[in-house]
Amino acid sequence: MCSRQSTMASSGPAPRLRYHNKVVIVTGGTKGIGEAIVRIFANNGASVVFCSKEETASDLEDELKSSGTGTAIYVSCDVTKEEEIKRLIGVTVKAYGKIDCLINNAGWHPPEQIIDDTSAQEFQDLLNLNLIGYFLTAKYALPHLRKTQGNIINISSLVGIIGQKHAIPYVATKGAVTAMTKAMAVDESQYNVRVNSISPGNIWTPLWKELASHSTDPNAMILQGNDAQLLGRMGTVEECANAALFLAAEGTFCTGIDILLTGGAELNYANKNQQKSGISTFDL
């Protein structure tokens, strides 16, 4: 009897599911920040449709289907193609009948490049991925989000606010994402649809690791990445996912805001001499 009581007491109540029975779309959901977002929403009871442009699903879909909390469906979708975005929205509505949250995350940070070596086509391609893709996914999701009084979360970047060395096209796309978020929040407020953004700074992701590997001294670049924050480290993808879940589940009086998830990277005076300081900030 004592043993049974002890076992029952130790098990405790089931954890609260913070986004139970909600339907969420996550673009760029197979790696990095996107993958962490898919995991945390599914583990909190949501039905998640996540996409990337790869043709085959990752093991993440099967893993989350067997977790016993939320569900996950993978859809191949190139967000630079309008017809594929329409199909993504259609698959979601057909499967679940509604959309409660759209998280725009698909994007890319090119390697460092000066303006002299950047073509107009390269800039246009990045705009289509990092900005127009967000715009179109929101456009086709909004008729459904208005019915549920749902919300949109756009993953932007700190550098869209403070700038970054040798990254003019990327900075321009992310600055536009933050501005678009605010404009969209104004327009959609009449439908009680909230629109917010998250601007990560240095987040340790597969993309950050890849960019560091291409530098002349990867260890030095990673150390610089850590030292750019007041907290002395890079952020984690799980911390980004937690911020997204807060905005969707608890931040019900938040619209048009941009959460700086940066470890204080934008604070304090520092050496800005272009000849002496080459710290870069990469996210996603």
N, C-alpha and C positions, 0 to 999 in steps of 0.2 A: 504493500500500500504506500509506504513512504517512497519507494522507488518510483512508483507511478506518478505520485504528486510532484516529485522532483522533475520528472521528464516533462510533465505538462507545464510546469512553471517555467522551465528553461526554454520551451518552444516559443512562448509569448504570442502576441497577436500577429496576424499577417501584416506585412508592410503595406502602407497605403499606396495605392496606384494613383499617381498624380495626373494622368491623362487617359483615364479608363474610357473605353468605347469611343474615343476620338479617332479621326482619320487624318493622317499626316502624309504629305508628300515631301521627300527630301531629294534634291538634285545633287549630283556628285556624291552619292551616298555609299560608295564602296571602299573608300580609304580616308585616312586622316580625320579631319574634323567632321566630315559628312558621315563616315562610318560610326564615329562615337555618338553622333546625334541620332542615327538610326537605332543604335543599341539602347540608348537611354529612354527614348520614346517607346520602343517596343517593350522594354522591361518595366515601363510604367503603364502598361495596359492599352497602348495605342495600336491601331492598325496602320502600318507604315508601308507606303509604296515608295521605293527608292530606286534611283536610276543612275546610270552612267552610259557612256557611249559604247562600252564593250558589248559584244554580241551575247556572251554567255553570263549567267548569274554567278556571283561569287558564292563561296560556302556560307556566307553570312545569312543568306535567305533560309537555308535549311537549318542552320544553327538557331536562328530566332524562332522559326516555326516550332521547334521542339522545346522551346523554353517554357511554354505553358502560361505565359502572361499575355502579351500582345501577339500580333501576327505581322508578317513581313512578306511583301511581294516585290520581286525585282523586275524592272522593265528596262530594256535597252532603249536609250533615248539620247540622241545628240541634240543638246539644247541650242545649237546654232541653226537648227532646222525647224521651221515653224510647224510643219506637218507632224513631225515627231513629238513636239510639245503637245499638240492637240491630241495625239494618240495617248500620251501619258495621262492627260487629264481624263480622257474618255475611259481608259482602263480602270482608273481609280474609281470613278463614279459608277461604272458598271459593276465593279467588285463590291463596293461598300455603300453606294447610294448617296454619298455626301463627301464634302471636304471640310475639315475644321481648321487645318493649318497647312500653310505652304512655307517650306524653308528652302530658300534659294542659296545654294552653296557651290554649285559647279563653277569652276574657274581655274585660272592658271596664272602663275607668276613666271614670266620669261627670265632667263639669265640676264645679268647686267648687260646693258647695251646703251651706247650714247646715241644722241639724236641723229648724228651724222650717218650712222650705220643702220638706222631704222627706216624701213620703207613704209609708204602709205598703206600698202596691202597688209603688212604685218600689224600695223596699228588698227586697221579695219577688222582684221580677223580677231584680235583681242577684244575689241569693242563688241563684236557679235557674241563672243563667248561670255565675257565678264559682265556685260551691261544689257545688251539687247536680249540675251537669253533670259535674264531676270525679268525684264519688262514683259516679254511674251508669255512666260510661265505665269506671271501674275495676271496678265490680261485674261487668259483663258481659265484660270482658277477662280477669279473674282466673282463671276456669276454664281458659283456654288458657295463661296465663302460668305457672300452677302446673305444667303439663305440661313446659314448657321451662325451668323455674326462671329465669324472666325478671325484668324489673324495671319499675317505674313511676317516672316523674319528673314531679312536679307543679311547674308554674311558679307561684310565689307572689309575694311582694313584701316588700321591706324595711319598708314602712310597716305591714305586719301585725305587726311587732315593736316599732317605735318610734312609731307613730302618724303622723297627718298632719292638717294644718289643713283644715277644711271637706270632709272625705271620710269621714264616719263609716260609711256602708254599705260602701264599698269596703274600708276598713281592716278592718272586721269580717269580710268575706268572705275576705280574704287571711290574716288571723290564724287563721281556721278552717281554711283549706287547710293551713297549716303544722302545726297541731295534728292534723288528720286524717291527715297524712302519717306522723307519729310513731305514732299509734294503729294505722294500717294496717300499718306496718312490724312492729309487735309481733305482730299476728295472723298475718301472712303469712310470718313467719320459719319457721314449722313446715314450709312448703312450699319453703323456700329462695328465695322471691320477695323481692327487695329493693325498698324503697319510699323514695325520697328526694325532696327539693324543692330548688329554686333560688329565692332571693329577690333579684331584681335591684333596684337603686336607680334612679338616673336613667340610662335607656338611650335613645339617640336613635333613635326609631322614628317611623313615620307618625302614630301616635296622639299622641306628644309634640309633633310639629310642628303637628298640628291643634289641640291644646289651646293651644299658644303663640299660634297665629294668632287665637284668639278673645279673647286678653287685650288690655288697653288698650295695652300696650307689648311686643310680641313679642320684640324684641331684648333688652330688659331681663330678661324672663322667662327667655330662653335663657341669658343671662349668669349669672343666679342659679342656674340648673340646673347650669351648669358649675362654679360656685364652691362648690357644696354638697359636692364631693368633695375629699379630700386630694390626689388626683391632678390636680385642676384641669380635668377634662373629664368629659363623660358617657361611659358605656360604649357599646359597639357591639353590634349584634345578633349579629355573628359571635362575639364573646366569650361571649355567652350560649349560642350553639350549641356552642362548644367545651366549655363546662362540662357541657352535657347529654351530649355524646359521651363525655367522660371518665367520667361516672357510669355510663353504659351499658356502655362497653367496658372501661375499666380499673379503675373504682372498685368492684371485686368484693367488697371487705370493708367497703363503705359501705352502711348501711341506717339509716333513721330520721334522717339528717342533713339539715341545711338549709344550703346553700352561700350565703353572703352575697356577692353579686356587685355590689359597691357602690362601689368606688374609695375606700373608707374613709369614706363619708358618715356612718356612725354613730359615728365616733370624734371625740374632742376636745370640749372645752367650746366653746360658741358662744352667740351672742345668741339667747335664746329669748323675748325680749319680744314678745308678740303684737302690740303696737302698732308695732313697728319692723321686724319680720322677717316676710316673707310667702313664704319659699321653699317651694315645693311639690316633691314627688317623684312623678314619673309613670313607669310602665314599660309594658311590653307593646307 
